[in-house]
Amino acid sequence: MTEHTHSPNINRLKLSILITALFLLVEVIGGLLSGSLALVSDAGHMLSDLLSLILSLVAMILATSIATKEQTYGLHRTEIFAGFINAVLLVVISGIIIWEAYQRFLSPTPIQGGIMMGVAIIGLIANLAIIHLLHGSHDLNMRSAFLHVLGDTLSSVAVIGAAVWIYFTGQVLIDPILSVIIGVIIIGTAVGLLRETIAILLQFAPRSVSFDEVIAEIRSVSGVEDVHHLHLWSLCSNIHVLDTHVYSCVRDVDQIEQMKQEIKERLRKYQILYSTLEFECNVCTTCSVVEEVRSHPE
């Protein structure tokens, strides 16, 4: 992805970081003054949001770096590492929230519902503004940051509900109950993100691309007889990579080059932006489409 493509996302991330940092201070102070675990928990989640956004910004800036002899693909995969760290951070924060909620069940403490409600409303407004900035990006790094903020928005809504209940009834157990619910929701979103980032790090075929459809697409090109030794993986969330052996009876070099360019152009609709195509003129009777990668003996 080019620097020009990343520029709008980088600007949106910078503004989101500023909004998040300012509200984090407000929420910490409000949580301490009101005695609300839900607010303090939400402040912890807001801290994870801030770290997530900073990681995303750093990863996105690094991804614009120029490829070198040591880093032939550049630093695109930093996006995936940042997404993985963000997901792990979400699980850790959620665990802390649930543990603190358990302690509140054992020893309920008084809460000032008015302060709690005011801070939560400000938090909701801040989160909605950040969601507006981050929504709609296909970049996995931006999506991971978006999930962080979305979870915190749900948290703000829950805190407002808890504050209203406490203000009118004086019953404080709703505070840890909602904190547990928030923690479980956050863990659910984090697990999905973890699965996606781990799949990319382990070089699984992207779930958004049909392996069989890609094979059929290549085979449909005029002059192609068959394909084998096909490997498909993701460099980052929006760049897929493919290499394969193409069997063809065509002998004309110019025609083979035309076939190669047509295959590459067709693959772009699957976001396969890098492809290595090895043309062969001899039938491989023992080859399969998916071939195990073996190390060569010493």
C-alpha positions as CSV (number, residue, x, y, z in Angstrom):
1,M,0.0,0.0,0.0
2,T,1.4,3.4,-0.9
3,E,2.1,6.3,1.4
4,H,-0.6,8.3,-0.4
5,T,-3.2,5.6,0.4
6,H,-2.1,5.6,4.1
7,S,-2.1,9.4,4.6
8,P,-5.9,9.8,5.3
9,N,-5.8,6.9,7.8
10,I,-2.7,8.3,9.5
11,N,-4.4,11.7,10.0
12,R,-7.6,10.1,11.3
13,L,-5.5,8.0,13.8
14,K,-3.6,11.1,15.0
15,L,-6.9,12.9,15.8
16,S,-8.3,9.8,17.4
17,I,-5.3,9.5,19.7
18,L,-5.7,13.1,20.8
19,I,-9.4,12.7,21.6
20,T,-8.7,9.4,23.4
21,A,-5.8,10.8,25.5
22,L,-7.9,13.8,26.6
23,F,-10.9,11.7,27.6
24,L,-8.7,9.1,29.4
25,L,-7.7,11.8,31.9
26,V,-11.3,12.9,32.4
27,E,-12.5,9.3,33.0
28,V,-9.7,8.4,35.5
29,I,-10.5,11.5,37.5
30,G,-14.3,10.9,37.3
31,G,-13.9,7.2,38.3
32,L,-11.8,8.1,41.3
33,L,-14.2,10.8,42.4
34,S,-17.4,8.8,41.9
35,G,-16.0,5.4,43.2
36,S,-17.4,3.6,40.1
37,L,-15.6,0.4,39.1
38,A,-17.4,0.6,35.7
39,L,-15.8,4.0,35.1
40,V,-12.4,2.8,36.3
41,S,-12.7,-0.3,34.2
42,D,-13.7,1.8,31.2
43,A,-10.7,4.0,31.9
44,G,-8.5,0.9,31.7
45,H,-10.2,0.0,28.4
46,M,-9.6,3.5,27.2
47,L,-5.9,3.1,28.0
48,S,-5.9,0.0,25.8
49,D,-7.6,2.1,23.1
50,L,-4.9,4.6,23.4
51,L,-2.1,2.0,23.1
52,S,-4.0,0.4,20.3
53,L,-4.2,3.6,18.3
54,I,-0.6,4.4,19.0
55,L,0.5,1.0,17.8
56,S,-1.7,1.3,14.8
57,L,-0.2,4.6,13.9
58,V,3.4,3.4,14.3
59,A,2.6,0.3,12.3
60,M,1.0,2.3,9.5
61,I,4.0,4.7,9.3
62,L,6.4,1.8,9.2
63,A,4.4,0.1,6.5
64,T,5.2,3.0,4.1
65,S,8.9,2.3,4.4
66,I,10.8,1.4,1.2
67,A,11.8,-2.2,0.6
68,T,15.5,-3.0,1.2
69,K,17.8,-6.0,0.6
70,E,17.1,-7.1,4.2
71,Q,13.3,-6.3,4.1
72,T,12.3,-7.1,0.6
73,Y,8.6,-6.6,1.3
74,G,9.1,-3.5,3.4
75,L,7.4,-3.5,6.8
76,H,3.8,-4.2,5.8
77,R,3.6,-7.0,8.3
78,T,4.0,-4.7,11.3
79,E,0.3,-4.1,10.8
80,I,-0.4,-7.7,11.7
81,F,2.0,-7.7,14.7
82,A,0.3,-4.5,16.0
83,G,-3.2,-6.1,15.5
84,F,-2.0,-9.2,17.4
85,I,-0.6,-7.2,20.3
86,N,-3.9,-5.2,20.4
87,A,-6.0,-8.3,20.6
88,V,-3.8,-9.8,23.5
89,L,-4.1,-6.4,25.3
90,L,-7.9,-6.6,25.0
91,V,-8.0,-10.0,26.6
92,V,-5.7,-8.9,29.5
93,I,-7.7,-5.7,30.2
94,S,-11.0,-7.7,30.1
95,G,-9.5,-10.2,32.6
96,I,-8.7,-7.3,34.9
97,I,-12.2,-5.9,34.6
98,I,-13.8,-9.2,35.4
99,W,-11.5,-9.8,38.4
100,E,-12.2,-6.3,39.8
101,A,-15.9,-6.9,39.4
102,Y,-15.7,-10.1,41.4
103,Q,-14.0,-8.2,44.2
104,R,-16.9,-5.6,44.1
105,F,-19.4,-8.4,44.4
106,L,-17.7,-9.5,47.6
107,S,-17.3,-6.0,49.0
108,P,-19.8,-3.4,47.5
109,T,-18.8,0.2,47.8
110,P,-20.8,3.4,47.6
111,I,-21.0,5.1,44.2
112,Q,-21.9,8.7,43.2
113,G,-24.3,8.1,40.3
114,G,-24.4,11.8,39.2
115,I,-20.7,12.1,38.6
116,M,-20.6,8.6,37.0
117,M,-23.3,9.5,34.6
118,G,-21.8,12.8,33.5
119,V,-18.4,11.3,32.8
120,A,-19.9,8.4,31.0
121,I,-22.0,10.7,28.7
122,I,-18.8,12.6,27.8
123,G,-17.1,9.3,27.1
124,L,-19.9,8.2,24.8
125,I,-19.6,11.4,22.8
126,A,-15.8,11.0,22.5
127,N,-16.1,7.3,21.4
128,L,-18.7,8.1,18.8
129,A,-16.5,10.8,17.4
130,I,-13.6,8.3,17.2
131,I,-15.8,5.6,15.6
132,H,-16.8,8.1,12.9
133,L,-13.1,8.7,12.2
134,L,-12.1,5.0,12.0
135,H,-15.2,3.5,10.4
136,G,-15.1,2.0,6.9
137,S,-11.4,1.1,6.6
138,H,-10.4,-2.3,5.2
139,D,-7.0,-2.1,6.8
140,L,-6.7,-4.8,9.6
141,N,-4.8,-2.4,11.8
142,M,-7.5,0.3,11.5
143,R,-10.1,-2.4,12.1
144,S,-8.4,-3.6,15.3
145,A,-8.3,0.0,16.6
146,F,-12.0,0.4,15.5
147,L,-12.9,-2.8,17.5
148,H,-11.2,-1.4,20.6
149,V,-13.2,1.9,20.4
150,L,-16.4,0.0,19.6
151,G,-16.0,-2.1,22.7
152,D,-15.4,1.1,24.7
153,T,-18.5,2.7,23.2
154,L,-20.6,-0.3,24.4
155,S,-18.9,0.1,27.8
156,S,-19.9,3.8,27.9
157,V,-23.5,3.0,27.1
158,A,-23.5,0.3,29.9
159,V,-21.9,2.8,32.4
160,I,-24.6,5.3,31.6
161,G,-27.3,2.7,32.2
162,A,-25.7,1.7,35.5
163,A,-25.3,5.3,36.6
164,V,-29.1,6.0,36.0
165,W,-30.0,2.8,37.9
166,I,-27.7,3.8,40.8
167,Y,-28.8,7.4,40.9
168,F,-32.5,6.5,41.2
169,T,-32.3,3.2,43.3
170,G,-29.0,3.4,45.2
171,Q,-28.3,-0.3,44.3
172,V,-24.6,-0.5,43.4
173,L,-24.3,-4.1,42.4
174,I,-25.4,-3.2,38.8
175,D,-21.9,-1.6,38.5
176,P,-19.9,-4.9,38.8
177,I,-22.5,-6.8,36.9
178,L,-22.2,-4.6,33.8
179,S,-18.4,-4.6,34.2
180,V,-18.5,-8.4,33.8
181,I,-20.8,-8.1,30.7
182,I,-18.4,-5.5,29.2
183,G,-15.4,-7.8,29.8
184,V,-17.0,-10.8,28.2
185,I,-18.0,-8.7,25.1
186,I,-14.5,-7.4,24.7
187,I,-13.0,-10.9,25.0
188,G,-15.4,-12.1,22.2
189,T,-14.2,-9.4,19.8
190,A,-10.5,-10.0,20.7
191,V,-10.7,-13.7,20.1
192,G,-11.9,-13.1,16.5
193,L,-9.1,-10.6,15.9
194,L,-6.5,-13.0,17.4
195,R,-7.6,-15.8,15.0
196,E,-7.3,-13.5,12.0
197,T,-3.8,-12.2,13.0
198,I,-2.5,-15.6,13.9
199,A,-3.8,-17.0,10.6
200,I,-1.8,-14.3,8.7
201,L,1.3,-14.8,10.8
202,L,1.2,-18.5,10.1
203,Q,0.7,-17.8,6.4
204,F,-2.7,-19.5,6.1
205,A,-4.6,-18.8,2.9
206,P,-6.8,-15.7,3.4
207,R,-10.3,-16.5,4.5
208,S,-11.7,-13.8,2.2
209,V,-10.4,-15.6,-0.9
210,S,-11.7,-18.8,-2.3
211,F,-8.7,-21.1,-3.0
212,D,-10.7,-23.1,-5.6
213,E,-12.0,-20.0,-7.3
214,V,-8.4,-18.7,-7.7
215,I,-7.4,-22.0,-9.3
216,A,-10.4,-21.9,-11.6
217,E,-9.5,-18.3,-12.6
218,I,-6.0,-19.2,-13.6
219,R,-7.1,-22.3,-15.5
220,S,-9.7,-20.3,-17.4
221,V,-6.9,-18.2,-19.1
222,S,-6.5,-19.3,-22.7
223,G,-3.4,-21.5,-23.1
224,V,-3.3,-22.7,-19.5
225,E,-3.6,-26.4,-19.2
226,D,-3.3,-26.8,-15.4
227,V,-1.7,-25.5,-12.2
228,H,0.1,-27.1,-9.3
229,H,2.3,-26.3,-6.4
230,L,0.1,-23.3,-5.6
231,H,0.7,-21.4,-2.4
232,L,-1.5,-18.5,-1.3
233,W,-1.0,-16.3,1.8
234,S,-1.3,-12.8,3.1
235,L,1.4,-10.2,3.5
236,C,-1.0,-8.0,5.5
237,S,-4.7,-7.5,5.7
238,N,-5.1,-6.1,2.1
239,I,-2.2,-7.6,0.2
240,H,-2.2,-11.3,-0.7
241,V,0.7,-13.2,-2.3
242,L,0.6,-16.2,-4.6
243,D,3.2,-18.5,-6.3
244,T,2.4,-21.4,-8.5
245,H,3.6,-23.6,-11.4
246,V,1.6,-23.1,-14.6
247,Y,1.5,-26.0,-17.1
248,S,1.1,-24.8,-20.7
249,C,1.8,-26.2,-24.2
250,V,2.4,-22.7,-25.6
251,R,6.0,-22.3,-26.7
252,D,5.9,-18.7,-28.0
253,V,7.7,-16.4,-25.5
254,D,5.6,-13.4,-26.3
255,Q,2.3,-15.3,-25.9
256,I,3.5,-16.7,-22.6
257,E,4.2,-13.2,-21.4
258,Q,0.7,-12.1,-22.4
259,M,-0.8,-15.1,-20.5
260,K,1.3,-14.2,-17.4
261,Q,0.1,-10.6,-17.5
262,E,-3.5,-11.7,-17.9
263,I,-3.3,-14.0,-14.9
264,K,-1.8,-11.3,-12.8
265,E,-4.5,-8.8,-13.8
266,R,-7.2,-11.3,-13.0
267,L,-5.7,-12.1,-9.6
268,R,-5.8,-8.4,-8.6
269,K,-9.6,-8.7,-8.0
270,Y,-8.7,-11.1,-5.1
271,Q,-6.2,-8.5,-3.8
272,I,-3.4,-10.8,-4.9
273,L,-1.0,-8.0,-5.7
274,Y,2.2,-10.1,-5.7
275,S,2.4,-13.3,-7.7
276,T,5.2,-15.5,-9.0
277,L,4.2,-17.7,-11.9
278,E,6.6,-20.5,-13.1
279,F,5.6,-21.8,-16.5
280,E,6.3,-25.4,-17.4
281,C,6.0,-27.3,-20.6
282,N,6.3,-30.8,-19.3
283,V,3.4,-32.7,-17.6
284,C,4.0,-33.4,-13.9
285,T,2.0,-36.6,-13.2
286,T,3.0,-36.7,-9.5
287,C,2.3,-33.1,-8.7
288,S,-0.8,-31.8,-6.9
289,V,-2.3,-28.4,-6.5
290,V,-1.3,-28.2,-2.9
291,E,2.2,-29.5,-2.4
292,E,3.9,-30.0,0.9
293,V,7.0,-27.7,1.5
294,R,10.0,-29.8,2.5
295,S,13.4,-28.8,3.5
296,H,16.2,-30.1,1.4
297,P,18.5,-32.7,3.0
298,E,21.9,-31.7,4.0
